[in-house]
Amino acid sequence: MKKFLLATTLLASLTLSAHAQSADGVVKIGVLNDQSTSFSAIGGTEVVRAVELAIKDFGGKALGKPIVMVSADHQNKPDVGLAIAREWLERDNVDAIADMANSAIALGVNTLLGQKKKIGLFVSPLTDRPTEADCNGYVVAWAYDAYSTVGTTVKALLGEGQKNFFILSPDYEAGKVQEAAVEAEVTAGGGVIKGKVRAPLGTTDFSSYLLQAQSSGAQAIIMNVSGPELINAMKQVQEFGLIDSGMKIAVTFMHQSDVRAIGVEALKGVRFSAPWFWQKDAASADFGKRMMAITGNAPGWIAAGTYSAVSNYLKAVEKAGTDDADAVLKAMREIEIKDFFVQNGKLYPNGRLIHDMYLLEVKAPGEVKEKQDFLKLAATVPAEKAFKPYSASACKLK
């Protein structure tokens, strides 16, 4: 009888253990981003390919179970993005949602992740609310924020003697965050904001905004736009001859695809901050060339960051022995996060991953020695200086 009870208890224990490892027999990751509109060029399907590569490099299995990836295009529509995320979490047993381009969509999904106790691996969103005012402990912000990007760019301009600024931002959540961050940095550095304007998403004609900037008396325009909007704005900057007139043009952050589309001739010498670029070091160049063989283009930092986030998530799943979100998040704070994307990484309790950031400069045409070798390193900003200290965070999760 005792032997029967012991055997029954052991069987129950093994059954519970197997259930805890992966309730549905797979580890499932969803890539949710824009694959067809304004943000598709800076991430989109390139990110999907990067996650496929991360899963392949991990061996295709975690906890002895297949790693499955699903992906969807939220089309930059908050209702569409939230509906997809809800379906994934409630019906399809997705364990983690990665990338999350578009801050407005990210905010809604952040709330949903907290309710469902599932993990968000946010790479694209600029807003820091998921790790600050709206934190719930289930989002890991992997790549950057307004503090780390805007601060580096503005401080560089102030250091060059620029004191009067005009701010051009996109009229959505991330643009508002950037505008506020630029204004705070300029004011803290003794500069003056001569004017600011927000352009609707999808704007193609920036002439009225650039004329406002030109007549404001500003020495420098800080561009917070990205993707197609940045391409159009920079082409019109050239048409208006603003740079030739002596006005400085700064971009808070850019992407590999932006430089590819605009061209180094128009952007040569422009500086901006970024969490990574594909020729940062030998390991980054290796990843870049592997991605180039798959997509035809050198990857941007969103693809690289999502590869890194997914790879480290899978390491944490293995360490935790389960895909349960709370156990995996605990393991992510215990493992060493260090790879070609993350240097001097540290994961704060609020979900903010800090790491070294980089001030980059667009090369002159004569400096480009190989395909899509557009950028060079101007300075490295150590992690502890690049990001807001946890002591200053509005979120005090433990």
Secondary structure as GFF3:
##gff-version 3
##sequence-region A 1 398
A	DSSP	alpha_helix	2	21	.	.	.	ID=ss1
A	DSSP	beta_strand	27	33	.	.	.	ID=ss2
A	DSSP	three_ten_helix	40	42	.	.	.	ID=ss3
A	DSSP	alpha_helix	44	58	.	.	.	ID=ss4
A	DSSP	beta_strand	61	62	.	.	.	ID=ss5
A	DSSP	beta_strand	65	73	.	.	.	ID=ss6
A	DSSP	alpha_helix	78	90	.	.	.	ID=ss7
A	DSSP	beta_strand	96	99	.	.	.	ID=ss8
A	DSSP	alpha_helix	103	116	.	.	.	ID=ss9
A	DSSP	beta_strand	119	122	.	.	.	ID=ss10
A	DSSP	three_ten_helix	129	131	.	.	.	ID=ss11
A	DSSP	beta_strand	139	141	.	.	.	ID=ss12
A	DSSP	alpha_helix	146	159	.	.	.	ID=ss13
A	DSSP	beta_strand	164	170	.	.	.	ID=ss14
A	DSSP	alpha_helix	173	188	.	.	.	ID=ss15
A	DSSP	beta_strand	192	199	.	.	.	ID=ss16
A	DSSP	alpha_helix	207	215	.	.	.	ID=ss17
A	DSSP	beta_strand	220	223	.	.	.	ID=ss18
A	DSSP	alpha_helix	227	240	.	.	.	ID=ss19
A	DSSP	beta_strand	248	251	.	.	.	ID=ss20
A	DSSP	alpha_helix	256	262	.	.	.	ID=ss21
A	DSSP	alpha_helix	264	267	.	.	.	ID=ss22
A	DSSP	beta_strand	271	274	.	.	.	ID=ss23
A	DSSP	alpha_helix	282	295	.	.	.	ID=ss24
A	DSSP	alpha_helix	301	320	.	.	.	ID=ss25
A	DSSP	alpha_helix	325	334	.	.	.	ID=ss26
A	DSSP	beta_strand	346	347	.	.	.	ID=ss27
A	DSSP	beta_strand	353	354	.	.	.	ID=ss28
A	DSSP	beta_strand	357	362	.	.	.	ID=ss29
A	DSSP	three_ten_helix	365	367	.	.	.	ID=ss30
A	DSSP	beta_strand	375	381	.	.	.	ID=ss31
A	DSSP	alpha_helix	383	386	.	.	.	ID=ss32
A	DSSP	three_ten_helix	390	392	.	.	.	ID=ss33
###
